[in-house]
Amino acid sequence: MDALYQKQILDYAHKSRASVAVDQPTHSATLDNPTCGDRVDVTVEMAAGHIEKIGMTVRGCALCEAGAGLALACLPGRSETDILDLTEGFAAWIDGQTEQPPLPDMQHFTPVREIRNRHKCVLLAFQATVRAVPVK
């Protein structure tokens, strides 16, 4: 269990707790995990088809917060298609369908791969962002 809450994961969780909502979002969404009660509210300001600003409010476990922190670190500057591709790639990797995650920083979540019931916690912020900024 200690490997699950390694320093990098706790650092990502801390980053999500420091996040604030975007003042004037162009997009927003809320996504719940009914299994454990996690909830992510995401606000996004899009400009020229890319994320200019992103904010998240998380009510959930440390892994949900850490997934949000990772999303906050890697989604700014990305397009709708990039967001969808990263989310799908991260989900495939964490589920063991691929050997390498789409981004090197996602490897910090390697211990979660063995605990299937925690995958949704880690992915919730990414999925909420896909909901907020759907591919047209």
DSSP file (Angstrom, degrees, kcal/mol; ACC not computed):
  #  RESIDUE AA STRUCTURE BP1 BP2  ACC     N-H-->O    O-->H-N    N-H-->O    O-->H-N    TCO  KAPPA ALPHA  PHI   PSI    X-CA   Y-CA   Z-CA
    1    1 A M    >>        0   0    0      0, 0.0     4,-1.0     0, 0.0     3,-0.6   0.000 360.0 360.0 360.0 -32.3    0.0    0.0    0.0
    2    2 A D  G >4  +     0   0    0      1,-0.2     3,-0.6     2,-0.2     0, 0.0   0.878 360.0  56.5 -59.3 -37.5    2.9    2.4    0.7
    3    3 A A  G >4 S+     0   0    0      1,-0.2     3,-1.0     2,-0.1    -1,-0.2   0.827  99.9  60.7 -63.3 -30.3    3.9    2.1   -3.0
    4    4 A L  G <4 S+     0   0    0     -3,-0.6    -1,-0.2     1,-0.3    -2,-0.2   0.849 108.8  41.8 -65.2 -34.1    0.4    3.3   -3.9
    5    5 A Y  G << S+     0   0    0     -4,-1.0    -1,-0.3    -3,-0.6    -2,-0.1  -0.294  83.6 157.5-111.2  47.7    0.9    6.6   -2.1
    6    6 A Q    <>  -     0   0    0     -3,-1.0     4,-2.2   102,-0.2     3,-0.4  -0.163  58.5 -94.6 -66.6 167.0    4.5    7.4   -3.1
    7    7 A K  H  > S+     0   0    0      1,-0.2     4,-2.5     2,-0.2     5,-0.2   0.860 122.2  53.6 -54.0 -44.2    5.8   10.9   -3.0
    8    8 A Q  H  > S+     0   0    0      1,-0.2     4,-2.1     2,-0.2    -1,-0.2   0.906 109.8  47.8 -62.6 -41.1    5.0   11.8   -6.7
    9    9 A I  H  > S+     0   0    0     -3,-0.4     4,-2.1     1,-0.2    -1,-0.2   0.922 112.5  48.7 -65.8 -42.8    1.4   10.7   -6.3
   10   10 A L  H  X S+     0   0    0     -4,-2.2     4,-2.2     1,-0.2    -2,-0.2   0.857 108.7  54.7 -65.6 -33.8    1.0   12.7   -3.1
   11   11 A D  H  X S+     0   0    0     -4,-2.5     4,-2.1    -5,-0.2    -1,-0.2   0.912 108.0  48.7 -64.0 -42.4    2.6   15.7   -4.8
   12   12 A Y  H  X S+     0   0    0     -4,-2.1     4,-1.9     2,-0.2    -2,-0.2   0.905 109.7  52.4 -62.8 -40.7    0.1   15.5   -7.6
   13   13 A A  H  X S+     0   0    0     -4,-2.1     4,-1.6     1,-0.2    -2,-0.2   0.912 108.4  50.9 -61.4 -41.9   -2.7   15.3   -5.0
   14   14 A H  H  X S+     0   0    0     -4,-2.2     4,-1.1     1,-0.2    -1,-0.2   0.898 107.0  54.3 -62.0 -41.3   -1.3   18.5   -3.4
   15   15 A K  H  < S+     0   0    0     -4,-2.1     4,-0.5     1,-0.2     3,-0.4   0.886 106.7  51.0 -61.5 -39.2   -1.3   20.3   -6.7
   16   16 A S  H >< S+     0   0    0     -4,-1.9     3,-1.0     1,-0.2    -1,-0.2   0.870 105.3  55.9 -69.2 -33.2   -5.0   19.5   -7.3
   17   17 A R  H 3< S+     0   0    0     -4,-1.6    -1,-0.2     1,-0.2    -2,-0.2   0.782 106.3  52.1 -66.9 -25.2   -5.9   20.9   -3.8
   18   18 A A  T 3< S+     0   0    0     -4,-1.1    -1,-0.2    -3,-0.4    -2,-0.2   0.548  88.5 108.5 -85.8  -8.6   -4.2   24.2   -4.8
   19   19 A S    <   -     0   0    0     -3,-1.0     2,-0.3    -4,-0.5    36,-0.1  -0.381  51.4-161.9 -72.0 146.4   -6.2   24.5   -8.0
   20   20 A V        -     0   0    0     34,-0.2    23,-0.1    -2,-0.1    36,-0.1  -0.908  28.5 -93.0-124.4 156.3   -9.0   27.1   -8.3
   21   21 A A        -     0   0    0     -2,-0.3     2,-0.3    34,-0.2    35,-0.1  -0.314  46.2-101.3 -64.5 148.6  -11.8   27.3  -10.8
   22   22 A V        -     0   0    0     33,-0.2    -1,-0.1     1,-0.1    22,-0.1  -0.562  28.8-134.1 -70.3 133.2  -11.3   29.3  -13.9
   23   23 A D  S    S+     0   0    0      1,-0.3    -1,-0.1    -2,-0.3    -2,-0.1   0.919  95.7  16.3 -58.2 -49.4  -13.0   32.7  -13.5
   24   24 A Q  S    S-     0   0    0     19,-0.0    -1,-0.3    -3,-0.0     2,-0.0  -0.666  85.6-170.1-127.8  76.0  -14.8   32.8  -16.9
   25   25 A P        -     0   0    0      0, 0.0    20,-0.3     0, 0.0     3,-0.1  -0.327  22.9-159.2 -70.0 147.5  -14.7   29.3  -18.2
   26   26 A T  S    S+     0   0    0     18,-2.4     2,-0.3     1,-0.2    19,-0.2   0.635  84.6  22.8 -90.6 -20.0  -15.7   28.6  -21.8
   27   27 A H  E     +A   44   0A   0     17,-2.2    17,-2.9   106,-0.0     2,-0.3  -0.984  66.5 168.7-144.1 150.9  -16.4   24.9  -20.8
   28   28 A S  E     +A   43   0A   0     -2,-0.3     2,-0.3   104,-0.3    15,-0.2  -0.986   2.4 173.8-158.0 159.0  -17.2   23.0  -17.6
   29   29 A A  E     -A   42   0A   0     13,-2.0    13,-2.9    -2,-0.3     2,-0.4  -0.979  18.5-145.6-161.7 157.8  -18.3   19.6  -16.4
   30   30 A T  E     -A   41   0A   0     -2,-0.3     2,-0.4    11,-0.2    11,-0.2  -0.993  17.1-174.2-126.9 136.5  -18.8   17.6  -13.3
   31   31 A L  E     -A   40   0A   0      9,-2.4     9,-2.5    -2,-0.4     2,-0.3  -0.998   4.4-162.2-135.8 133.9  -18.2   13.9  -13.1
   32   32 A D  E     -A   39   0A   0     -2,-0.4     7,-0.2     7,-0.2     3,-0.1  -0.816  17.4-144.2-111.9 150.7  -19.0   11.6  -10.2
   33   33 A N    >>  -     0   0    0      5,-2.8     4,-2.8    -2,-0.3     3,-0.7  -0.919  15.7-168.2-108.0  99.9  -17.7    8.1   -9.4
   34   34 A P  T 34 S+     0   0    0      0, 0.0    -1,-0.1     0, 0.0     5,-0.0   0.723  78.9  66.7 -65.4 -19.6  -20.8    6.5   -7.8
   35   35 A T  T 34 S+     0   0    0      1,-0.1    82,-0.0    -3,-0.1    -2,-0.0   0.914 123.8   7.5 -66.6 -43.1  -18.8    3.5   -6.6
   36   36 A C  T <4 S-     0   0    0     -3,-0.7    -1,-0.1     2,-0.1    -4,-0.0   0.515 100.9-110.2-121.2  -7.7  -16.8    5.5   -4.1
   37   37 A G     <  +     0   0    0     -4,-2.8    22,-0.0     1,-0.3    -2,-0.0   0.495  60.1 153.3  92.6   2.7  -18.3    9.0   -4.1
   38   38 A D        -     0   0    0     -5,-0.5    -5,-2.8    -6,-0.1     2,-0.3  -0.338  20.9-171.4 -62.9 148.5  -15.4   10.9   -5.8
   39   39 A R  E     -AB  32  59A   0     20,-1.6    20,-2.7    -7,-0.2     2,-0.4  -0.989  10.6-167.7-145.9 135.3  -16.4   14.0   -7.6
   40   40 A V  E     -AB  31  58A   0     -9,-2.5    -9,-2.4    -2,-0.3     2,-0.5  -0.991   3.2-167.3-125.7 127.5  -14.5   16.3  -10.0
   41   41 A D  E     -AB  30  57A   0     16,-2.6    16,-2.5    -2,-0.4     2,-0.4  -0.968  15.3-170.0-107.9 125.1  -15.7   19.7  -11.2
   42   42 A V  E     -AB  29  56A   0    -13,-2.9   -13,-2.0    -2,-0.5     2,-0.4  -0.952  10.4-170.8-120.1 136.9  -13.6   21.0  -14.1
   43   43 A T  E     -AB  28  55A   0     12,-2.6    12,-2.6    -2,-0.4     2,-0.4  -0.985  11.5-174.3-124.0 138.0  -13.6   24.5  -15.6
   44   44 A V  E     -AB  27  54A   0    -17,-2.9   -18,-2.4    -2,-0.4   -17,-2.2  -0.984  21.3-154.6-136.3 139.6  -11.7   25.3  -18.8
   45   45 A E  E     - B   0  53A   0      8,-2.7     7,-3.4    -2,-0.4     8,-1.5  -0.968  21.9-162.6-111.2 115.2  -10.9   28.3  -20.8
   46   46 A M  E     + B   0  51A   0     -2,-0.6     2,-0.3     5,-0.2     5,-0.2  -0.779  11.7 176.8 -97.6 141.4  -10.3   27.4  -24.4
   47   47 A A  E >  S- B   0  50A   0      3,-2.6     3,-1.6    -2,-0.4    -2,-0.0  -0.974  70.7  -7.2-143.8 129.5   -8.6   29.7  -26.9
   48   48 A A  T 3  S-     0   0    0     -2,-0.3     3,-0.1     1,-0.3    -1,-0.0   0.840 129.7 -56.0  54.0  36.6   -7.7   28.9  -30.5
   49   49 A G  T 3  S+     0   0    0      1,-0.2    31,-0.6    30,-0.1     2,-0.3   0.591 119.2  96.8  78.1  11.0   -8.8   25.3  -29.9
   50   50 A H  E <  S-BC  47  79A   0     -3,-1.6    -3,-2.6    29,-0.2     2,-0.5  -0.930  84.2 -94.6-131.9 155.3   -6.5   24.6  -27.0
   51   51 A I  E     +B   46   0A   0     27,-2.3    26,-2.6    24,-0.4    -5,-0.2  -0.563  39.0 172.5 -69.6 119.5   -6.8   24.7  -23.2
   52   52 A E  E    S+     0   0A   0     -7,-3.4     2,-0.3    -2,-0.5    -6,-0.2   0.838  70.7   6.1 -90.7 -44.9   -5.6   28.2  -22.1
   53   53 A K  E     -B   45   0A   0     -8,-1.5    -8,-2.7     2,-0.0    -1,-0.4  -0.987  65.0-174.2-139.9 147.6   -6.6   27.7  -18.4
   54   54 A I  E     -B   44   0A   0     -2,-0.3     2,-0.3   -10,-0.2   -10,-0.2  -0.996   2.2-179.6-144.4 139.2   -7.9   24.8  -16.4
   55   55 A G  E     -B   43   0A   0    -12,-2.6   -12,-2.6    -2,-0.3     2,-0.4  -0.987   5.6-166.8-136.5 148.0   -9.1   24.5  -12.8
   56   56 A M  E     -B   42   0A   0     -2,-0.3     2,-0.5   -14,-0.2   -14,-0.2  -0.995  12.4-161.9-138.0 141.8  -10.4   21.5  -10.9
   57   57 A T  E     -B   41   0A   0    -16,-2.5   -16,-2.6    -2,-0.4     2,-0.5  -0.993  20.1-166.8-118.3 124.7  -12.2   21.0   -7.6
   58   58 A V  E     -B   40   0A   0     -2,-0.5     2,-0.5   -18,-0.2   -18,-0.2  -0.937  19.2-177.2-118.4 132.0  -12.0   17.5   -6.3
   59   59 A R  E     +B   39   0A   0    -20,-2.7   -20,-1.6    -2,-0.5     2,-0.3  -0.898  57.1  68.4-121.1  98.5  -14.0   15.9   -3.5
   60   60 A G  S    S-     0   0    0     -2,-0.5    -2,-0.1   -22,-0.2   -22,-0.0  -0.965  81.9 -33.8 179.2-166.3  -12.5   12.4   -3.2
   61   61 A C     >  -     0   0    0     -2,-0.3     4,-2.3     1,-0.1     5,-0.2  -0.111  61.0 -98.8 -73.4 170.9   -9.6   10.2   -2.3
   62   62 A A  H  > S+     0   0    0      1,-0.2     4,-2.5     2,-0.2     5,-0.1   0.829 123.4  54.6 -62.1 -33.1   -5.9   11.0   -2.6
   63   63 A L  H  > S+     0   0    0      2,-0.2     4,-2.4     1,-0.2    -1,-0.2   0.875 107.7  48.9 -71.0 -35.5   -5.8    9.0   -5.9
   64   64 A C  H  > S+     0   0    0      2,-0.2     4,-1.9     1,-0.2    61,-0.2   0.922 113.3  47.6 -65.8 -43.4   -8.6   11.0   -7.4
   65   65 A E  H  X S+     0   0    0     -4,-2.3     4,-2.3     2,-0.2    -2,-0.2   0.898 111.5  51.1 -62.1 -40.4   -6.8   14.2   -6.3
   66   66 A A  H  X S+     0   0    0     -4,-2.5     4,-2.4     2,-0.2    -2,-0.2   0.899 107.8  51.6 -66.3 -40.7   -3.5   12.9   -7.7
   67   67 A G  H  X S+     0   0    0     -4,-2.4     4,-2.2     1,-0.2    -1,-0.2   0.887 110.7  49.4 -61.6 -38.2   -5.2   12.1  -11.1
   68   68 A A  H  X S+     0   0    0     -4,-1.9     4,-2.7     2,-0.2    -2,-0.2   0.898 108.6  52.6 -66.9 -40.4   -6.5   15.7  -11.1
   69   69 A G  H  X S+     0   0    0     -4,-2.3     4,-1.5     2,-0.2    -2,-0.2   0.898 109.5  49.0 -61.7 -40.3   -3.1   17.0  -10.3
   70   70 A L  H  X S+     0   0    0     -4,-2.4     4,-2.1     2,-0.2    -2,-0.2   0.925 111.1  50.0 -63.3 -44.7   -1.6   15.0  -13.2
   71   71 A A  H  X S+     0   0    0     -4,-2.2     4,-2.2     1,-0.2    -2,-0.2   0.909 109.0  52.1 -59.9 -42.8   -4.4   16.4  -15.5
   72   72 A L  H  < S+     0   0    0     -4,-2.7    -1,-0.2     1,-0.2    -2,-0.2   0.832 112.7  46.6 -62.4 -31.7   -3.6   19.9  -14.4
   73   73 A A  H  < S+     0   0    0     -4,-1.5    -2,-0.2    -5,-0.2    -1,-0.2   0.829 123.2  29.1 -79.5 -33.4    0.0   19.4  -15.2
   74   74 A C  H  < S+     0   0    0     -4,-2.1    -2,-0.2    -5,-0.1    -3,-0.2   0.575 107.8  63.5-111.0  -7.7   -0.3   17.8  -18.6
   75   75 A L    ><  +     0   0    0     -4,-2.2     3,-2.2    -5,-0.2   -24,-0.4   0.794  69.6 103.0 -92.1 -27.5   -3.6   19.2  -20.2
   76   76 A P  T 3  S+     0   0    0      0, 0.0   -24,-0.2     0, 0.0     3,-0.1  -0.292  89.5  21.7 -56.7 137.7   -2.9   22.9  -20.6
   77   77 A G  T 3  S+     0   0    0    -26,-2.6     2,-0.2     1,-0.3   -25,-0.1   0.332  98.9 122.7  88.8  -6.7   -2.0   23.8  -24.2
   78   78 A R    <   -     0   0    0     -3,-2.2   -27,-2.3   -28,-0.1    -1,-0.3  -0.586  56.5-128.2 -93.4 151.7   -3.7   20.7  -25.5
   79   79 A S  B  >  -C   50   0A   0    -29,-0.2     4,-2.5    -2,-0.2     5,-0.2  -0.341  33.3 -98.3 -86.4 171.8   -6.5   20.5  -28.1
   80   80 A E  H  > S+     0   0    0    -31,-0.6     4,-2.2     1,-0.2    55,-0.2   0.915 126.3  48.3 -56.7 -44.8   -9.8   18.6  -27.8
   81   81 A T  H  > S+     0   0    0      1,-0.2     4,-2.8     2,-0.2    -1,-0.2   0.905 110.3  51.2 -64.3 -42.2   -8.3   15.7  -29.8
   82   82 A D  H  > S+     0   0    0      2,-0.2     4,-2.9     1,-0.2     5,-0.2   0.913 109.4  51.1 -59.8 -42.8   -5.1   15.6  -27.7
   83   83 A I  H  X S+     0   0    0     -4,-2.5     4,-2.4     2,-0.2    -2,-0.2   0.927 112.3  45.7 -62.0 -46.1   -7.2   15.5  -24.5
   84   84 A L  H  X S+     0   0    0     -4,-2.2     4,-2.8     2,-0.2     5,-0.3   0.931 113.8  49.0 -62.9 -46.3   -9.3   12.6  -25.8
   85   85 A D  H  X S+     0   0    0     -4,-2.8     4,-2.6     1,-0.2    -2,-0.2   0.914 113.0  47.0 -61.5 -44.0   -6.2   10.7  -27.0
   86   86 A L  H  X S+     0   0    0     -4,-2.9     4,-2.7     2,-0.2    -1,-0.2   0.909 113.6  48.6 -63.8 -41.8   -4.3   11.2  -23.7
   87   87 A T  H  X S+     0   0    0     -4,-2.4     4,-2.5    -5,-0.2    -2,-0.2   0.939 114.5  44.1 -64.5 -47.5   -7.3   10.1  -21.7
   88   88 A E  H  X S+     0   0    0     -4,-2.8     4,-2.4     1,-0.2    -2,-0.2   0.900 115.7  48.7 -64.7 -40.1   -7.9    7.0  -23.8
   89   89 A G  H  X S+     0   0    0     -4,-2.6     4,-2.3    -5,-0.3    -2,-0.2   0.897 111.7  48.6 -66.2 -40.7   -4.2    6.2  -23.8
   90   90 A F  H  X S+     0   0    0     -4,-2.7     4,-2.9     2,-0.2     5,-0.2   0.918 112.6  48.9 -64.3 -43.9   -3.9    6.7  -20.0
   91   91 A A  H  X S+     0   0    0     -4,-2.5     4,-1.8    -5,-0.2     6,-0.2   0.913 111.7  48.8 -62.9 -43.5   -7.0    4.5  -19.5
   92   92 A A  H  <>S+     0   0    0     -4,-2.4     5,-2.9     2,-0.2     6,-0.8   0.908 114.7  45.8 -63.5 -41.6   -5.6    1.7  -21.8
   93   93 A W  H ><5S+     0   0    0     -4,-2.3     3,-1.8     4,-0.2    -2,-0.2   0.944 112.4  48.2 -67.5 -47.8   -2.3    1.8  -20.0
   94   94 A I  H 3<5S+     0   0    0     -4,-2.9    -1,-0.2     1,-0.3    -2,-0.2   0.820 110.3  53.8 -65.3 -28.3   -3.6    1.8  -16.5
   95   95 A D  T 3<5S-     0   0    0     -4,-1.8    -1,-0.3    -5,-0.2    -2,-0.2   0.470 119.6-112.2 -82.3  -1.6   -5.9   -1.1  -17.4
   96   96 A G  T < 5S+     0   0    0     -3,-1.8    -3,-0.2    -4,-0.2    -2,-0.1   0.631  84.3 121.2  83.4  14.1   -2.9   -3.1  -18.7
   97   97 A Q  S   <S+     0   0    0     -5,-2.9     2,-0.3    -6,-0.2    -4,-0.2   0.691  75.6  33.5 -83.7 -18.9   -3.8   -3.0  -22.4
   98   98 A T  S    S-     0   0    0     -6,-0.8    -2,-0.2    -5,-0.1    -1,-0.0  -0.926  71.2-135.9-132.9 159.7   -0.6   -1.2  -23.4
   99   99 A E  S    S+     0   0    0     -2,-0.3    -1,-0.1     1,-0.1    -2,-0.0   0.803  87.1  42.5 -84.9 -31.5    2.9   -1.3  -22.1
  100  100 A Q  S    S-     0   0    0    -11,-0.0    -1,-0.1     2,-0.0    -7,-0.1  -0.933  78.3-126.1-122.2 139.4    3.8    2.4  -22.1
  101  101 A P        -     0   0    0      0, 0.0   -11,-0.1     0, 0.0     6,-0.1  -0.414  30.7-112.3 -74.6 160.1    1.7    5.4  -20.9
  102  102 A P  S    S+     0   0    0      0, 0.0   -16,-0.1     0, 0.0   -15,-0.1   0.778 103.4  32.9 -65.2 -26.3    1.2    8.2  -23.4
  103  103 A L  S >  S-     0   0    0    -17,-0.1     3,-1.4     1,-0.1     4,-0.4  -0.986  80.4-127.5-130.7 142.1    3.3   10.6  -21.2
  104  104 A P  G >  S+     0   0    0      0, 0.0     3,-1.9     0, 0.0     4,-0.2   0.851 106.2  62.3 -56.4 -37.6    6.3    9.7  -19.0
  105  105 A D  G >  S+     0   0    0      1,-0.3     3,-1.4     2,-0.2     4,-0.2   0.747  89.8  69.8 -62.9 -22.0    4.8   11.4  -15.9
  106  106 A M  G X  S+     0   0    0     -3,-1.4     3,-2.1     1,-0.3    -1,-0.3   0.727  79.2  78.3 -67.6 -19.9    1.9    8.9  -16.0
  107  107 A Q  G X  S+     0   0    0     -3,-1.9     3,-2.0    -4,-0.4    -1,-0.3   0.717  74.1  77.0 -63.0 -19.8    4.3    6.2  -15.0
  108  108 A H  G <  S+     0   0    0     -3,-1.4    -1,-0.3     1,-0.3  -102,-0.2   0.741  89.3  59.3 -59.6 -20.2    4.1    7.5  -11.4
  109  109 A F  G X>  +     0   0    0     -3,-2.1     3,-1.4     1,-0.2     4,-0.7   0.232  68.5 114.4 -94.5  13.6    0.7    5.7  -11.3
  110  110 A T  G X4 S+     0   0    0     -3,-2.0     3,-1.4     1,-0.3     4,-0.4   0.874  70.3  58.9 -52.3 -43.4    2.2    2.3  -12.1
  111  111 A P  G >4 S+     0   0    0      0, 0.0     3,-0.8     0, 0.0    -1,-0.3   0.790  98.5  60.9 -59.8 -24.4    1.2    0.9   -8.6
  112  112 A V  G X4 S+     0   0    0     -3,-1.4     3,-1.9     1,-0.2     6,-0.3   0.748  85.0  76.7 -73.6 -23.0   -2.4    1.7   -9.4
  113  113 A R  G << S+     0   0    0     -3,-1.4    -1,-0.2    -4,-0.7     3,-0.1   0.823  92.3  53.3 -57.2 -31.2   -2.4   -0.7  -12.4
  114  114 A E  G <  S+     0   0    0     -3,-0.8     2,-0.6    -4,-0.4    -1,-0.3   0.554 100.4  65.0 -81.0  -8.5   -2.7   -3.7  -10.0
  115  115 A I    X   -     0   0    0     -3,-1.9     3,-2.4    -4,-0.2     4,-0.4  -0.755  62.7-177.6-120.8  84.2   -5.7   -2.3   -8.2
  116  116 A R  G >> S+     0   0    0     -2,-0.6     3,-1.5     1,-0.3     4,-0.5   0.802  77.7  62.7 -54.7 -36.5   -8.6   -2.2  -10.7
  117  117 A N  G 34 S+     0   0    0      1,-0.3    -1,-0.3     2,-0.1     4,-0.2   0.543 103.1  51.9 -72.4  -2.1  -11.1   -0.7   -8.4
  118  118 A R  G <> S+     0   0    0     -3,-2.4     4,-1.7    -6,-0.3    -1,-0.3   0.459  83.6  88.2-106.4  -5.0   -8.9    2.4   -8.1
  119  119 A H  H <> S+     0   0    0     -3,-1.5     4,-2.1    -4,-0.4     5,-0.2   0.920  86.6  52.2 -58.7 -45.2   -8.5    3.0  -11.9
  120  120 A K  H  X S+     0   0    0     -4,-0.5     4,-1.3     1,-0.2    -1,-0.2   0.853 104.8  57.2 -62.7 -34.2  -11.7    5.1  -12.1
  121  121 A C  H  4 S+     0   0    0      1,-0.2     4,-0.4     2,-0.2     3,-0.4   0.944 110.8  42.4 -59.3 -48.2  -10.4    7.3   -9.2
  122  122 A V  H  < S+     0   0    0     -4,-1.7     4,-0.3     1,-0.2     3,-0.3   0.840 118.5  44.9 -69.2 -34.3   -7.2    8.2  -11.1
  123  123 A L  H  X S+     0   0    0     -4,-2.1     4,-2.6     1,-0.2     3,-0.3   0.594  86.0  92.6 -87.1 -11.8   -9.0    8.7  -14.5
  124  124 A L  H  X S+     0   0    0     -4,-1.3     4,-2.3    -3,-0.4    -1,-0.2   0.858  85.4  48.4 -57.4 -42.8  -12.0   10.8  -13.2
  125  125 A A  H  > S+     0   0    0     -4,-0.4     4,-1.9    -3,-0.3    -1,-0.2   0.889 112.8  48.7 -66.6 -38.7  -10.4   14.2  -13.8
  126  126 A F  H  > S+     0   0    0     -4,-0.3     4,-2.1    -3,-0.3    -2,-0.2   0.934 113.1  47.4 -64.7 -45.3   -9.3   13.3  -17.3
  127  127 A Q  H  X S+     0   0    0     -4,-2.6     4,-2.0     1,-0.2    -2,-0.2   0.857 109.5  53.5 -66.0 -34.8  -12.7   11.9  -18.1
  128  128 A A  H  X S+     0   0    0     -4,-2.3     4,-2.2    -5,-0.3    -1,-0.2   0.885 108.3  50.7 -65.3 -37.8  -14.4   15.1  -16.7
  129  129 A T  H  X S+     0   0    0     -4,-1.9     4,-2.5     2,-0.2    -2,-0.2   0.896 108.0  51.8 -67.7 -39.4  -12.2   17.2  -19.0
  130  130 A V  H  < S+     0   0    0     -4,-2.1    -1,-0.2     1,-0.2    -2,-0.2   0.897 110.7  49.3 -61.4 -39.4  -13.2   15.1  -22.0
  131  131 A R  H  < S+     0   0    0     -4,-2.0    -2,-0.2     1,-0.2    -1,-0.2   0.894 113.1  46.7 -65.2 -40.0  -16.8   15.7  -21.0
  132  132 A A  H  < S+     0   0    0     -4,-2.2  -104,-0.3     1,-0.3    -2,-0.2   0.874 124.3  31.2 -69.4 -36.6  -16.2   19.4  -20.7
  133  133 A V  S  < S-     0   0    0     -4,-2.5    -1,-0.3    -5,-0.1   -49,-0.1  -0.643  83.6-172.7-124.5  71.3  -14.3   19.8  -24.0
  134  134 A P        -     0   0    0      0, 0.0     2,-0.3     0, 0.0   -54,-0.1  -0.318  32.7-103.5 -69.2 149.7  -15.8   17.1  -26.3
  135  135 A V              0   0    0    -55,-0.2    -5,-0.0     1,-0.1   -56,-0.0  -0.536 360.0 360.0 -69.7 132.6  -14.2   16.5  -29.7
  136  136 A K              0   0    0     -2,-0.3    -1,-0.1    -3,-0.1    -3,-0.0   0.458 360.0 360.0 -87.6 360.0  -16.3   18.2  -32.4
